Amino acid sequence: MQLTELNAVSPIDGRYRGKTKSLSAYFSEEALIKYRVLVEVEYFISMCEYNIPQLQGVDKNLFGKLRGIYENFSTEDALWIKETEKTTNHDVKAVEYFIKKKFDEFGLEEFKEFIHFGLTSQDINNTAIPLSAKEAFENVYLPSLIAIVQKLKDLSTEWADIPLLARTHGQPASPTRLGKEILVFVERIEEQMRLLFNVPFAAKFGGATGNYNAHKVAYPNHDWKAFGSQFVEETLGLRHSFPTTQIEHYDHFAAYFDALKRINTILIDLDRDVWTYVSMDYFKQKIKAGEIGSSAMPHKVNPIDFENSEGNLGIANAIFEHLSAKLPISRLQRDLTDSTVLRNIGVPIGHTLIAFEATLKGLNKLLLNEAKFAEDLEKNWAVVAEAIQTILRREGYPNPYEALKDLTRTNTVINKDSIHAFIETLNVSNDIKTELKAITPSNYLGI
């Protein structure tokens, strides 16, 4: 049966395939194989450039042709490797055999035993996977996140002067500005992005148990630690972890997943806030011709984009949590539990991308209902009590907090008239009374 959007088990490859297909180039099985080929080829080229006597006869003009092995890597190549794996029962060894076959085609038979020379499979996996994650982050994840941040910045500017009745503990509180409340999310996300950018994509490279044993015994006078660092950091653009066991310790990967999780948590907070504002009628939503809000209630336009986003972010965070908690733990010099877990890195990132697109779609559909903002402010004159009592404190008025508490907690209707009537009872100058009466829920907004 051919895999389609209808029979895929995961919605990432099914219902949401159109939103996540860009990740296939980084996290699919074919992509993993391609990145392994890349690392093996670049390692061989680096060995040729490292004064290994037996490799001095390699024609450097062939390096471009060698790089073509991964640059022109095809699905047919991946299938050849998977078919070979059925015999080897080892995925990285199948990659080695594939490259050796290419060497035969290129007339490089005498050099093909230097493919994977001195390495263990994790030297390939623990470079290929961080490299694919890094490039997915730069090429797919980051542009999607930046689009949300930019949209929030635009809305914070557009709504900079819209007075908003704040709510703390669900109760009316000192008024704020809608644009400022949106800007809070911008600052929170950008602060996490600054932390995220400081987390390196790290890679292990050092032989069977991280000590370059095989390299050292074959060429004892070479500085293999320097070679490994140069290969990982300059050729591949990753951070070289050293010393390690047989595998990367994944501490940086854990920090990376935790950072992605925190950004998702902030967006869940945003989704819930905007959802609540929609429920309060602060926002209407643009209607697309033919769309159905409810199968039963024709009047409804549900905030489904924010709900979809919240659900996908929750799934992503649950998997990110497992990745960051599990990967740094490996029995002694290594066990194999990281292998299957690493194959799932694309899953939470896929759910995250689905969520990002949903949040952005929802934000683009919002229509400001200014009348509702003004109505709620007018109904909550009690919120200026803080302003009045603060000015009275400034003037040395006795027990101003208690006086305002008695006024605002009675069953008396609190509105402009009752507030102004209260101000008239105060034993303060007319100038102070004028100052107090100038305060309204719509202008008591702070900086």
Secondary structure as a PSIPRED ss2 file (coil, helix, strand):
# PSIPRED VFORMAT (PSIPRED V4.0)

   1 M C   1.000  0.000  0.000
   2 Q C   1.000  0.000  0.000
   3 L C   1.000  0.000  0.000
   4 T C   1.000  0.000  0.000
   5 E C   1.000  0.000  0.000
   6 L C   1.000  0.000  0.000
   7 N C   1.000  0.000  0.000
   8 A C   1.000  0.000  0.000
   9 V C   1.000  0.000  0.000
  10 S C   1.000  0.000  0.000
  11 P C   1.000  0.000  0.000
  12 I C   1.000  0.000  0.000
  13 D C   1.000  0.000  0.000
  14 G C   1.000  0.000  0.000
  15 R C   1.000  0.000  0.000
  16 Y C   1.000  0.000  0.000
  17 R H   0.000  1.000  0.000
  18 G H   0.000  1.000  0.000
  19 K H   0.000  1.000  0.000
  20 T H   0.000  1.000  0.000
  21 K H   0.000  1.000  0.000
  22 S H   0.000  1.000  0.000
  23 L H   0.000  1.000  0.000
  24 S H   0.000  1.000  0.000
  25 A H   0.000  1.000  0.000
  26 Y H   0.000  1.000  0.000
  27 F H   0.000  1.000  0.000
  28 S C   1.000  0.000  0.000
  29 E H   0.000  1.000  0.000
  30 E H   0.000  1.000  0.000
  31 A H   0.000  1.000  0.000
  32 L H   0.000  1.000  0.000
  33 I H   0.000  1.000  0.000
  34 K H   0.000  1.000  0.000
  35 Y H   0.000  1.000  0.000
  36 R H   0.000  1.000  0.000
  37 V H   0.000  1.000  0.000
  38 L H   0.000  1.000  0.000
  39 V H   0.000  1.000  0.000
  40 E H   0.000  1.000  0.000
  41 V H   0.000  1.000  0.000
  42 E H   0.000  1.000  0.000
  43 Y H   0.000  1.000  0.000
  44 F H   0.000  1.000  0.000
  45 I H   0.000  1.000  0.000
  46 S H   0.000  1.000  0.000
  47 M H   0.000  1.000  0.000
  48 C H   0.000  1.000  0.000
  49 E C   1.000  0.000  0.000
  50 Y C   1.000  0.000  0.000
  51 N C   1.000  0.000  0.000
  52 I C   1.000  0.000  0.000
  53 P H   0.000  1.000  0.000
  54 Q H   0.000  1.000  0.000
  55 L H   0.000  1.000  0.000
  56 Q C   1.000  0.000  0.000
  57 G C   1.000  0.000  0.000
  58 V C   1.000  0.000  0.000
  59 D C   1.000  0.000  0.000
  60 K H   0.000  1.000  0.000
  61 N H   0.000  1.000  0.000
  62 L H   0.000  1.000  0.000
  63 F H   0.000  1.000  0.000
  64 G H   0.000  1.000  0.000
  65 K H   0.000  1.000  0.000
  66 L H   0.000  1.000  0.000
  67 R H   0.000  1.000  0.000
  68 G H   0.000  1.000  0.000
  69 I H   0.000  1.000  0.000
  70 Y H   0.000  1.000  0.000
  71 E H   0.000  1.000  0.000
  72 N C   1.000  0.000  0.000
  73 F C   1.000  0.000  0.000
  74 S C   1.000  0.000  0.000
  75 T H   0.000  1.000  0.000
  76 E H   0.000  1.000  0.000
  77 D H   0.000  1.000  0.000
  78 A H   0.000  1.000  0.000
  79 L H   0.000  1.000  0.000
  80 W H   0.000  1.000  0.000
  81 I H   0.000  1.000  0.000
  82 K H   0.000  1.000  0.000
  83 E H   0.000  1.000  0.000
  84 T H   0.000  1.000  0.000
  85 E H   0.000  1.000  0.000
  86 K H   0.000  1.000  0.000
  87 T H   0.000  1.000  0.000
  88 T H   0.000  1.000  0.000
  89 N C   1.000  0.000  0.000
  90 H C   1.000  0.000  0.000
  91 D H   0.000  1.000  0.000
  92 V H   0.000  1.000  0.000
  93 K H   0.000  1.000  0.000
  94 A H   0.000  1.000  0.000
  95 V H   0.000  1.000  0.000
  96 E H   0.000  1.000  0.000
  97 Y H   0.000  1.000  0.000
  98 F H   0.000  1.000  0.000
  99 I H   0.000  1.000  0.000
 100 K H   0.000  1.000  0.000
 101 K H   0.000  1.000  0.000
 102 K H   0.000  1.000  0.000
 103 F H   0.000  1.000  0.000
 104 D H   0.000  1.000  0.000
 105 E H   0.000  1.000  0.000
 106 F H   0.000  1.000  0.000
 107 G C   1.000  0.000  0.000
 108 L C   1.000  0.000  0.000
 109 E H   0.000  1.000  0.000
 110 E H   0.000  1.000  0.000
 111 F H   0.000  1.000  0.000
 112 K H   0.000  1.000  0.000
 113 E H   0.000  1.000  0.000
 114 F H   0.000  1.000  0.000
 115 I C   1.000  0.000  0.000
 116 H C   1.000  0.000  0.000
 117 F C   1.000  0.000  0.000
 118 G C   1.000  0.000  0.000
 119 L C   1.000  0.000  0.000
 120 T C   1.000  0.000  0.000
 121 S H   0.000  1.000  0.000
 122 Q H   0.000  1.000  0.000
 123 D H   0.000  1.000  0.000
 124 I H   0.000  1.000  0.000
 125 N H   0.000  1.000  0.000
 126 N H   0.000  1.000  0.000
 127 T H   0.000  1.000  0.000
 128 A H   0.000  1.000  0.000
 129 I H   0.000  1.000  0.000
 130 P H   0.000  1.000  0.000
 131 L H   0.000  1.000  0.000
 132 S H   0.000  1.000  0.000
 133 A H   0.000  1.000  0.000
 134 K H   0.000  1.000  0.000
 135 E H   0.000  1.000  0.000
 136 A H   0.000  1.000  0.000
 137 F H   0.000  1.000  0.000
 138 E H   0.000  1.000  0.000
 139 N H   0.000  1.000  0.000
 140 V H   0.000  1.000  0.000
 141 Y H   0.000  1.000  0.000
 142 L H   0.000  1.000  0.000
 143 P H   0.000  1.000  0.000
 144 S H   0.000  1.000  0.000
 145 L H   0.000  1.000  0.000
 146 I H   0.000  1.000  0.000
 147 A H   0.000  1.000  0.000
 148 I H   0.000  1.000  0.000
 149 V H   0.000  1.000  0.000
 150 Q H   0.000  1.000  0.000
 151 K H   0.000  1.000  0.000
 152 L H   0.000  1.000  0.000
 153 K H   0.000  1.000  0.000
 154 D H   0.000  1.000  0.000
 155 L H   0.000  1.000  0.000
 156 S H   0.000  1.000  0.000
 157 T H   0.000  1.000  0.000
 158 E H   0.000  1.000  0.000
 159 W C   1.000  0.000  0.000
 160 A C   1.000  0.000  0.000
 161 D C   1.000  0.000  0.000
 162 I C   1.000  0.000  0.000
 163 P E   0.000  0.000  1.000
 164 L E   0.000  0.000  1.000
 165 L E   0.000  0.000  1.000
 166 A E   0.000  0.000  1.000
 167 R E   0.000  0.000  1.000
 168 T E   0.000  0.000  1.000
 169 H C   1.000  0.000  0.000
 170 G C   1.000  0.000  0.000
 171 Q E   0.000  0.000  1.000
 172 P E   0.000  0.000  1.000
 173 A E   0.000  0.000  1.000
 174 S E   0.000  0.000  1.000
 175 P E   0.000  0.000  1.000
 176 T E   0.000  0.000  1.000
 177 R E   0.000  0.000  1.000
 178 L H   0.000  1.000  0.000
 179 G H   0.000  1.000  0.000
 180 K H   0.000  1.000  0.000
 181 E H   0.000  1.000  0.000
 182 I H   0.000  1.000  0.000
 183 L H   0.000  1.000  0.000
 184 V H   0.000  1.000  0.000
 185 F H   0.000  1.000  0.000
 186 V H   0.000  1.000  0.000
 187 E H   0.000  1.000  0.000
 188 R H   0.000  1.000  0.000
 189 I H   0.000  1.000  0.000
 190 E H   0.000  1.000  0.000
 191 E H   0.000  1.000  0.000
 192 Q H   0.000  1.000  0.000
 193 M H   0.000  1.000  0.000
 194 R H   0.000  1.000  0.000
 195 L H   0.000  1.000  0.000
 196 L H   0.000  1.000  0.000
 197 F H   0.000  1.000  0.000
 198 N C   1.000  0.000  0.000
 199 V C   1.000  0.000  0.000
 200 P C   1.000  0.000  0.000
 201 F C   1.000  0.000  0.000
 202 A E   0.000  0.000  1.000
 203 A E   0.000  0.000  1.000
 204 K E   0.000  0.000  1.000
 205 F C   1.000  0.000  0.000
 206 G C   1.000  0.000  0.000
 207 G C   1.000  0.000  0.000
 208 A C   1.000  0.000  0.000
 209 T C   1.000  0.000  0.000
 210 G C   1.000  0.000  0.000
 211 N C   1.000  0.000  0.000
 212 Y C   1.000  0.000  0.000
 213 N H   0.000  1.000  0.000
 214 A H   0.000  1.000  0.000
 215 H H   0.000  1.000  0.000
 216 K H   0.000  1.000  0.000
 217 V H   0.000  1.000  0.000
 218 A H   0.000  1.000  0.000
 219 Y C   1.000  0.000  0.000
 220 P C   1.000  0.000  0.000
 221 N C   1.000  0.000  0.000
 222 H C   1.000  0.000  0.000
 223 D C   1.000  0.000  0.000
 224 W H   0.000  1.000  0.000
 225 K H   0.000  1.000  0.000
 226 A H   0.000  1.000  0.000
 227 F H   0.000  1.000  0.000
 228 G H   0.000  1.000  0.000
 229 S H   0.000  1.000  0.000
 230 Q H   0.000  1.000  0.000
 231 F H   0.000  1.000  0.000
 232 V H   0.000  1.000  0.000
 233 E H   0.000  1.000  0.000
 234 E H   0.000  1.000  0.000
 235 T H   0.000  1.000  0.000
 236 L C   1.000  0.000  0.000
 237 G C   1.000  0.000  0.000
 238 L C   1.000  0.000  0.000
 239 R E   0.000  0.000  1.000
 240 H E   0.000  0.000  1.000
 241 S E   0.000  0.000  1.000
 242 F C   1.000  0.000  0.000
 243 P C   1.000  0.000  0.000
 244 T C   1.000  0.000  0.000
 245 T C   1.000  0.000  0.000
 246 Q C   1.000  0.000  0.000
 247 I C   1.000  0.000  0.000
 248 E C   1.000  0.000  0.000
 249 H C   1.000  0.000  0.000
 250 Y C   1.000  0.000  0.000
 251 D H   0.000  1.000  0.000
 252 H H   0.000  1.000  0.000
 253 F H   0.000  1.000  0.000
 254 A H   0.000  1.000  0.000
 255 A H   0.000  1.000  0.000
 256 Y H   0.000  1.000  0.000
 257 F H   0.000  1.000  0.000
 258 D H   0.000  1.000  0.000
 259 A H   0.000  1.000  0.000
 260 L H   0.000  1.000  0.000
 261 K H   0.000  1.000  0.000
 262 R H   0.000  1.000  0.000
 263 I H   0.000  1.000  0.000
 264 N H   0.000  1.000  0.000
 265 T H   0.000  1.000  0.000
 266 I H   0.000  1.000  0.000
 267 L H   0.000  1.000  0.000
 268 I H   0.000  1.000  0.000
 269 D H   0.000  1.000  0.000
 270 L H   0.000  1.000  0.000
 271 D H   0.000  1.000  0.000
 272 R H   0.000  1.000  0.000
 273 D H   0.000  1.000  0.000
 274 V H   0.000  1.000  0.000
 275 W H   0.000  1.000  0.000
 276 T H   0.000  1.000  0.000
 277 Y H   0.000  1.000  0.000
 278 V H   0.000  1.000  0.000
 279 S H   0.000  1.000  0.000
 280 M C   1.000  0.000  0.000
 281 D C   1.000  0.000  0.000
 282 Y C   1.000  0.000  0.000
 283 F E   0.000  0.000  1.000
 284 K E   0.000  0.000  1.000
 285 Q E   0.000  0.000  1.000
 286 K C   1.000  0.000  0.000
 287 I C   1.000  0.000  0.000
 288 K C   1.000  0.000  0.000
 289 A C   1.000  0.000  0.000
 290 G C   1.000  0.000  0.000
 291 E C   1.000  0.000  0.000
 292 I C   1.000  0.000  0.000
 293 G C   1.000  0.000  0.000
 294 S C   1.000  0.000  0.000
 295 S C   1.000  0.000  0.000
 296 A C   1.000  0.000  0.000
 297 M C   1.000  0.000  0.000
 298 P C   1.000  0.000  0.000
 299 H C   1.000  0.000  0.000
 300 K C   1.000  0.000  0.000
 301 V C   1.000  0.000  0.000
 302 N C   1.000  0.000  0.000
 303 P C   1.000  0.000  0.000
 304 I H   0.000  1.000  0.000
 305 D H   0.000  1.000  0.000
 306 F H   0.000  1.000  0.000
 307 E H   0.000  1.000  0.000
 308 N H   0.000  1.000  0.000
 309 S H   0.000  1.000  0.000
 310 E H   0.000  1.000  0.000
 311 G H   0.000  1.000  0.000
 312 N H   0.000  1.000  0.000
 313 L H   0.000  1.000  0.000
 314 G H   0.000  1.000  0.000
 315 I H   0.000  1.000  0.000
 316 A H   0.000  1.000  0.000
 317 N H   0.000  1.000  0.000
 318 A H   0.000  1.000  0.000
 319 I H   0.000  1.000  0.000
 320 F H   0.000  1.000  0.000
 321 E H   0.000  1.000  0.000
 322 H H   0.000  1.000  0.000
 323 L H   0.000  1.000  0.000
 324 S H   0.000  1.000  0.000
 325 A H   0.000  1.000  0.000
 326 K H   0.000  1.000  0.000
 327 L C   1.000  0.000  0.000
 328 P C   1.000  0.000  0.000
 329 I C   1.000  0.000  0.000
 330 S C   1.000  0.000  0.000
 331 R C   1.000  0.000  0.000
 332 L C   1.000  0.000  0.000
 333 Q C   1.000  0.000  0.000
 334 R C   1.000  0.000  0.000
 335 D C   1.000  0.000  0.000
 336 L C   1.000  0.000  0.000
 337 T H   0.000  1.000  0.000
 338 D H   0.000  1.000  0.000
 339 S H   0.000  1.000  0.000
 340 T H   0.000  1.000  0.000
 341 V H   0.000  1.000  0.000
 342 L H   0.000  1.000  0.000
 343 R C   1.000  0.000  0.000
 344 N C   1.000  0.000  0.000
 345 I C   1.000  0.000  0.000
 346 G H   0.000  1.000  0.000
 347 V H   0.000  1.000  0.000
 348 P H   0.000  1.000  0.000
 349 I H   0.000  1.000  0.000
 350 G H   0.000  1.000  0.000
 351 H H   0.000  1.000  0.000
 352 T H   0.000  1.000  0.000
 353 L H   0.000  1.000  0.000
 354 I H   0.000  1.000  0.000
 355 A H   0.000  1.000  0.000
 356 F H   0.000  1.000  0.000
 357 E H   0.000  1.000  0.000
 358 A H   0.000  1.000  0.000
 359 T H   0.000  1.000  0.000
 360 L H   0.000  1.000  0.000
 361 K H   0.000  1.000  0.000
 362 G H   0.000  1.000  0.000
 363 L H   0.000  1.000  0.000
 364 N H   0.000  1.000  0.000
 365 K C   1.000  0.000  0.000
 366 L E   0.000  0.000  1.000
 367 L E   0.000  0.000  1.000
 368 L E   0.000  0.000  1.000
 369 N C   1.000  0.000  0.000
 370 E H   0.000  1.000  0.000
 371 A H   0.000  1.000  0.000
 372 K H   0.000  1.000  0.000
 373 F H   0.000  1.000  0.000
 374 A H   0.000  1.000  0.000
 375 E H   0.000  1.000  0.000
 376 D H   0.000  1.000  0.000
 377 L H   0.000  1.000  0.000
 378 E H   0.000  1.000  0.000
 379 K C   1.000  0.000  0.000
 380 N C   1.000  0.000  0.000
 381 W H   0.000  1.000  0.000
 382 A H   0.000  1.000  0.000
 383 V H   0.000  1.000  0.000
 384 V H   0.000  1.000  0.000
 385 A H   0.000  1.000  0.000
 386 E H   0.000  1.000  0.000
 387 A H   0.000  1.000  0.000
 388 I H   0.000  1.000  0.000
 389 Q H   0.000  1.000  0.000
 390 T H   0.000  1.000  0.000
 391 I H   0.000  1.000  0.000
 392 L H   0.000  1.000  0.000
 393 R H   0.000  1.000  0.000
 394 R H   0.000  1.000  0.000
 395 E C   1.000  0.000  0.000
 396 G C   1.000  0.000  0.000
 397 Y C   1.000  0.000  0.000
 398 P C   1.000  0.000  0.000
 399 N C   1.000  0.000  0.000
 400 P H   0.000  1.000  0.000
 401 Y H   0.000  1.000  0.000
 402 E H   0.000  1.000  0.000
 403 A H   0.000  1.000  0.000
 404 L H   0.000  1.000  0.000
 405 K H   0.000  1.000  0.000
 406 D H   0.000  1.000  0.000
 407 L H   0.000  1.000  0.000
 408 T H   0.000  1.000  0.000
 409 R C   1.000  0.000  0.000
 410 T C   1.000  0.000  0.000
 411 N C   1.000  0.000  0.000
 412 T C   1.000  0.000  0.000
 413 V C   1.000  0.000  0.000
 414 I C   1.000  0.000  0.000
 415 N C   1.000  0.000  0.000
 416 K H   0.000  1.000  0.000
 417 D H   0.000  1.000  0.000
 418 S H   0.000  1.000  0.000
 419 I H   0.000  1.000  0.000
 420 H H   0.000  1.000  0.000
 421 A H   0.000  1.000  0.000
 422 F H   0.000  1.000  0.000
 423 I H   0.000  1.000  0.000
 424 E H   0.000  1.000  0.000
 425 T H   0.000  1.000  0.000
 426 L C   1.000  0.000  0.000
 427 N C   1.000  0.000  0.000
 428 V C   1.000  0.000  0.000
 429 S C   1.000  0.000  0.000
 430 N H   0.000  1.000  0.000
 431 D H   0.000  1.000  0.000
 432 I H   0.000  1.000  0.000
 433 K H   0.000  1.000  0.000
 434 T H   0.000  1.000  0.000
 435 E H   0.000  1.000  0.000
 436 L H   0.000  1.000  0.000
 437 K H   0.000  1.000  0.000
 438 A C   1.000  0.000  0.000
 439 I C   1.000  0.000  0.000
 440 T C   1.000  0.000  0.000
 441 P C   1.000  0.000  0.000
 442 S C   1.000  0.000  0.000
 443 N C   1.000  0.000  0.000
 444 Y C   1.000  0.000  0.000
 445 L C   1.000  0.000  0.000
 446 G C   1.000  0.000  0.000
 447 I C   1.000  0.000  0.000
